[in-house]
Amino acid sequence: MGKTIGIMLATFVRNAYAAAIGLTVVVLVLILPGPADAQSYPSKPLRLVVGLPASGGADAIARVIASKLSDNVAQPVIVENRPGSAARIAAETVARSSADGYTLLFGGISNAIAASLYKTLPYDAVTAFAPVSMLATLPNVLVVNPALPTKSVSEFVAYAKAHPGTMSYASTGAGGALHLSMEMLKSMTGIDVVHVPYKGGVQAIPDLLSGQIQVMFEILPTQLPYLKAGKTRALAVTTGKRSAFLPDVPTMIEAGVAGFEVTIWYALYVPAAAPASVVAKLNGDVVKTLAAREVRERLAQQGADPMATSPDQLAAFQKSEIAKWAKVIKESGVTAE
């Protein structure tokens, strides 16, 4: 009888010990913070990776948004510039980072282009990222050195046809939106101008001002100071409507290039495996950030229109942009490794 009671007591103790261990594990899971816990996120600074150089137009937009977003997430949002390879370096940095919501990608049109431009990428241009929200849109502007005897798009096209292969155009990197915008113009008009890639508009502009480069597409914020000073001349903007900053400058369509429309857009992404609660939290903070009057005013000064969306809306828009740029890349014959 005593032996039976001893066995029963030992069994009870083992079961009780196992239950206690299980309860401890459950309690620890419930109380320890994790990346999916929207209540504790974020608990440290966030890193916003930008694929273009500091001091450029895109960088200025990123920093306006990061400054206010810091207030809304109650943590510093540190801008990290990783320029080069048409923003692929920045995208790869984020794609390979921990999916905890602390590394963000200031991406956009470059992501849509990369999906078709490269035969191989160290990440999937679409599935490597979870969309958070659109951030802003703005036009490109076609600008020339004032010494060039062209004051309209039609005059520029005529001059380029009369001097094939003698003019050079700058871009912020092979395969980028500014490069492909000119390739689209070349395809539509039959002109021949030589491509000279740079790491960013900040590096290209001195050569444009000196006349070493005669023409380029550039985002409006970067060009505004030079246009106002008469150091460059605007021929057209690329969006479907004129810019309030350049009301006398026609759109490319108005200037006679039917079907030519390009909108530069920026958006926020996180690594694809980021918890849904983190994406939702970030989306809400971005919407709040872009609704702030000071942010809208500062973006307007940069020639940009703020645009907040849901993650699903961003995903749908990106899908349409991927299809658009795939067509441009195929028709222009642009390739990249």
Residue pairs with C-beta under 8 A, 6 or more apart in sequence:
33 40
33 43
34 40
35 41
35 99
35 100
35 101
35 274
35 275
35 278
36 275
36 276
36 277
36 278
37 277
38 277
38 278
38 280
38 281
41 101
41 277
41 278
41 281
42 73
42 74
42 75
42 101
42 102
43 75
44 75
44 102
45 75
45 76
45 77
45 78
45 102
46 69
46 73
46 75
46 76
46 77
46 78
46 101
46 102
46 103
46 104
47 77
47 78
47 80
47 102
47 103
47 104
48 62
48 66
48 77
48 78
48 79
48 80
48 104
48 105
48 106
49 80
49 82
49 90
49 93
49 94
49 103
49 104
49 105
49 106
50 58
50 59
50 62
50 79
50 80
50 81
50 82
50 83
50 90
50 106
51 82
51 83
51 84
51 86
51 87
51 88
51 89
51 90
51 91
51 106
51 107
51 110
52 58
52 59
52 81
52 83
52 87
52 172
52 200
52 201
53 59
53 81
53 83
53 199
53 200
53 202
53 203
54 81
55 202
56 172
56 200
56 201
56 202
56 222
57 138
57 201
57 218
57 219
57 220
57 221
57 222
57 302
57 303
58 106
58 219
58 266
59 79
59 81
60 221
60 302
61 135
61 136
61 138
61 221
61 266
61 299
61 302
61 304
62 79
62 106
62 266
63 79
64 295
64 298
64 299
64 302
65 135
65 136
65 286
65 289
65 290
65 295
65 299
66 77
66 78
66 79
67 77
68 289
68 292
68 294
68 295
69 77
69 285
69 286
69 289
70 76
70 77
72 285
72 288
72 289
73 282
73 285
77 104
79 106
82 89
82 90
82 93
83 89
83 90
83 199
83 200
84 173
84 199
85 173
86 110
86 113
86 114
86 117
86 172
86 173
86 174
86 175
86 176
86 179
86 336
87 107
87 110
87 111
87 114
87 173
87 176
88 110
88 114
88 118
88 121
90 105
90 106
90 107
91 105
91 107
91 110
91 111
91 114
91 123
91 125
91 128
91 129
92 121
92 122
92 123
93 103
94 103
94 104
94 105
94 107
94 129
94 269
94 270
94 271
95 122
95 123
95 128
95 129
95 271
96 122
96 123
97 103
97 271
98 271
99 270
99 271
99 272
99 273
99 274
99 275
100 274
100 278
101 270
101 274
101 275
101 278
101 279
101 281
101 282
103 270
103 271
104 132
104 268
104 269
104 270
104 282
105 129
105 268
105 269
105 270
106 135
106 266
106 268
107 129
107 266
107 267
107 268
107 269
108 135
108 264
108 265
108 266
108 267
109 177
109 264
109 265
109 266
109 321
109 325
110 176
110 177
111 125
111 126
111 129
111 267
111 269
111 318
112 125
112 318
112 321
112 322
112 324
112 325
113 175
113 176
113 177
113 180
113 325
113 329
114 121
114 125
114 175
115 125
115 126
115 322
115 325
115 326
116 322
116 325
116 326
116 329
116 330
117 175
117 325
117 329
117 334
117 335
117 336
118 125
118 175
118 336
118 337
119 335
119 337
120 337
126 318
126 322
127 272
128 271
128 272
129 269
129 270
129 271
129 272
130 269
130 270
130 271
130 272
130 273
130 274
130 279
130 311
131 267
131 268
131 269
131 311
131 312
131 314
131 315
131 318
132 267
132 268
132 269
132 270
132 279
132 282
132 283
132 286
132 311
132 314
133 267
133 268
133 282
133 283
133 286
133 287
133 290
133 308
133 309
133 310
133 311
133 314
134 265
134 266
134 267
134 307
134 308
134 309
134 313
134 314
134 317
135 265
135 266
135 267
135 268
135 286
135 290
135 306
135 307
135 308
136 265
136 266
136 290
136 299
136 304
136 305
136 306
136 307
137 263
137 264
137 265
137 266
137 304
137 305
137 307
138 219
138 220
138 221
138 263
138 264
138 302
138 303
138 304
138 305
139 219
139 220
139 237
139 238
139 239
139 243
139 262
139 263
139 264
139 303
140 177
140 178
140 181
140 217
140 218
140 219
140 220
140 237
140 238
140 239
140 262
140 264
141 217
141 218
141 219
141 220
141 223
141 227
141 234
141 236
141 237
141 238
141 243
141 246
141 249
142 153
142 156
142 185
142 215
142 216
142 217
142 234
142 235
142 236
142 237
142 238
142 252
143 208
143 215
143 216
143 217
143 218
143 223
143 226
143 227
143 232
143 233
143 234
143 235
144 150
144 156
144 214
144 215
144 232
144 233
144 235
145 208
145 209
145 211
145 213
145 214
145 215
145 232
145 233
146 230
146 231
146 232
146 233
147 211
148 156
148 159
148 167
148 214
148 215
148 233
149 155
149 159
150 156
150 158
150 159
150 235
151 233
151 235
152 235
152 255
153 235
153 236
153 250
153 252
153 255
153 256
153 257
154 255
154 256
156 215
156 235
157 189
157 191
160 167
160 189
160 191
160 192
160 193
161 190
161 191
164 191
164 192
165 192
165 193
165 194
167 193
167 194
167 214
167 215
168 193
168 194
168 195
168 196
168 212
168 213
168 214
168 215
169 182
169 193
169 194
169 195
169 196
169 213
169 214
169 215
169 216
169 217
170 178
170 196
170 197
170 198
170 204
170 207
170 208
170 213
170 215
170 216
171 178
171 179
171 182
171 195
171 196
171 197
171 198
171 204
171 216
171 217
172 178
172 179
172 197
172 198
172 199
172 200
172 201
172 204
173 179
173 197
173 198
173 199
173 200
174 195
174 197
174 336
175 334
175 336
177 262
177 264
178 201
178 216
178 217
178 218
178 219
179 195
179 197
179 334
180 325
180 328
180 329
180 332
180 334
181 217
181 238
181 262
182 193
182 195
182 215
182 216
182 217
183 195
183 328
183 332
183 334
184 260
184 262
184 328
184 331
184 332
185 191
185 252
185 257
185 260
186 192
186 193
186 332
187 328
187 331
187 332
188 257
188 259
188 260
189 257
193 214
193 215
196 204
196 207
196 213
198 204
198 207
201 218
201 219
201 222
202 222
204 213
204 216
204 218
205 218
205 222
205 226
207 213
208 214
208 215
208 216
208 232
209 226
209 231
209 232
217 238
217 262
219 264
219 303
220 237
220 243
220 245
220 246
220 303
221 302
221 303
221 304
223 232
223 234
224 245
224 303
226 232
227 233
227 234
227 246
234 246
234 249
235 249
235 255
236 249
236 250
236 251
236 252
236 254
236 255
236 257
237 243
237 246
237 249
237 250
237 251
237 252
238 251
238 252
238 260
238 261
238 262
238 263
239 251
239 261
239 262
239 263
240 251
240 253
240 261
240 263
241 251
242 249
242 250
242 251
242 254
243 249
243 303
245 303
251 261
252 260
252 261
253 259
253 260
253 261
265 307
265 317
265 321
267 314
267 318
268 282
268 286
270 278
270 279
270 282
279 311
283 310
283 311
286 308
287 308
289 295
290 296
290 306
290 307
290 308
291 308
295 306
296 306
299 305
299 306
309 317
